[in-house]
Amino acid sequence: MSRTTTLSVALAVASIGLATAVGADFAHADDRIRRSEVRELREAGKILPMEDILSRTRSAQPGQVVEIELEREDGRLVYEVKLIDDADAIHKLELDAATGEVLRRSRK
C-alpha cells in the first residue's frame, strides 16, 4: 500500500514561486513536508516553481484551478492539482514535482 503524505499548498504564494503549508493530514510525523523543506527543495531546483506547475496543468487540462497539494508518494514528490472545467467536471492531475510530467489524470 502506498504511503502518501499530503501538504496543502496556498495558491496565494504561487506568484513568488514558493509553497506554504496551510494544513496537513499526515500518516507519520517523519514523512511531513515542512515549509522549510519546500523552500529548500525549490531553491535547490528539486521541485518546479508553482508558476510552471500551473502552466503545465492548464496546458494539459483547461479549467479553473481550485486546489493544489504537494505529496510524497513512495519517496517521489508529486503535485496533485484539481480543476473545474466549463462543464463543471472536476479533473485531478498528478504531476511529477521535479519535471512537471503528468503522471495520472482522472475526471469526475
N, C-alpha and C positions, 0 to 999 in steps of 0.2 A: 504494500500500500504506500502510495506517495505521501511524503510529509510535506505539507505546504505551510509556509509562513507568509502571512499577509500584512502588508503595510499600506494603509490608505495614503494616497498622495494628494496633496492640496493643489488644485488647478491654479489657484491664485499665484503660486510661486513659479508657474511654468515660464513666465516672462523672464525670469532670471536664471532659468535652467537648473534649479535645484529643487529636489523633492523635500517635503516636510511631513513628518509623521503627524497625523491627526487622530489616529485611533488604530487599534490592532486587536486581533484575536489570535493569540499565539498558543500553539500546542506545547512548545517547550521554550523556556526562557532563553536557553543558549542559542536558539535559532533566530532571535529577534534581529531585525534590521533596524539599527538605531539611526537617528538623524545624522550623527557624526559619521557613521559608516556610509550612508547615502552620499554625503558630501565628499568623503574620501574616494568612493567609487567613481563619482562624477569627475572629480579633479584628476584622477588617475586615468581617465578615459576608459574605464571598465564598463560603464553604462553610458548610453547616449543621452544627450540633453533632452529635456521634456519637449522642446520645440520640434526636434527631429522625430520623436515618437508620435507626437500629434500629427505631424505632416504625413508620416508613413501610414498612420492609421486612417486618416481621411482619404489618402490615395487608394488604399485597399478597400475602404468602405465609407462612402459618403454618409454623412449624418452628423447629428449634434452629440458631442462627447458629454456623457453625464457622470462618468466615474472612471478613475484610474487607480490601479493598485500595483505596487511593486511587490512581487512574491519571490520566494526562494522555493523552487521545486526541484527536488533531488539534486541540490547543490548548484542549480542553474538559476540565474536571476531572470525573471520574466515580468514584463508589464502586462497586466490584464486591463483592457480598455473596453468599456461598454458605451455603445452609441444608440441613438434612436434615429431611424430614418424617416423620410417624408410620409411613409405609410404607417408610422407608429410601431414598426417592428423593432425589437431590441436585438442588437448584434453584439456579440462578445468576441473580441480578438485577443489572442495572446501573442505577444511579440518578444523575441529574444532581446533582453535589455542591452546587450553588447553590440548586436548587429542590426537590430530593427527588423529582422526577418519575421514574417508572420508564421507562427508555428501551428496555431489552431484558430478556427473560427466556428461560431455557431450562431444560430438565429432563432428567436422565439417569437 
